[in-house]
């Protein structure tokens, strides 16, 4: 099945370049374009893309807020941020908004394709230089908290759910893999967040890497 891709950038020339770059890939189908956050939200609902390639600097709403809104309205849609911003503030806020990938515009085309395919597979892709920021942040938190190596009272099932959540899987996907209901997955997620005192997807990813459940 082809990856249905929605291109979101306020510059027509950038969208045209992305269409030329990605349109020739046999596993990618570009289903639409948007130049504003409003257009992106409308297109996400109408075109049902599997991936939204999201610019952070949109004229009417930040791409971060647009990502958060898309994940709220269409949780099955993955978002990959493609941006000029490489500082920690934008990076962490975008992850917290629910993005499955973060790629700078200076990246090689192969890196962007890798991110798109990883997101389509339900994984989280972080550009190497930015992944280092995440690891640095994890290590700093670990030194401050002096955490033990255990998994803080999580049950075996909660550990399974945590791994899939940290990998970027949606509740429905986890339910299908573990042969349980989406409501049960949601309940496990609430228990995990409560037990670990976590508040966002970025927190989950930090915790999972710090504990060796997933690797950056």
C-alpha angles and dihedrals in degrees: 000000000000123000106248105218129196115196116213119186132125092226116081092203091057092049090048091051092049091048090053092045098046104026093078094058112109094220097046128080117184104215099178152333136236133191099192138038090248091054090046093054092048092047093047090057096042103038099035097216120190091216132028112202099209131199112209097214105067122158101233103033133001116265087238092061090042090053091051091050094048091051090049094050100032109022091172091064115090121215126210115191116221108187149147089231116099101163124115097249096060092038097054095039091053092051090048089052088061105261117161094206144020120201128169117228090240090065121115116260090247090060092053092049090049090052093049093049092045091051091047088055091053095256131128117242122196123182107247098245090050094045086061089060089054093049091047089052092048092051092048091051091046092053091049096047098038089214123196119238094248125097096252100250098312116153119236090257092049089052090053092049091046092055093052093044091051089049088058100255119154122235093256092052092049091048091054093047095047095036094236132117123274088240090058090050090051090051092050089049091053090049092049093049091047096047093046096037091235124154109185147021089263089057090051092051092048092050094046094051092043090054094044094246091125132009125231 
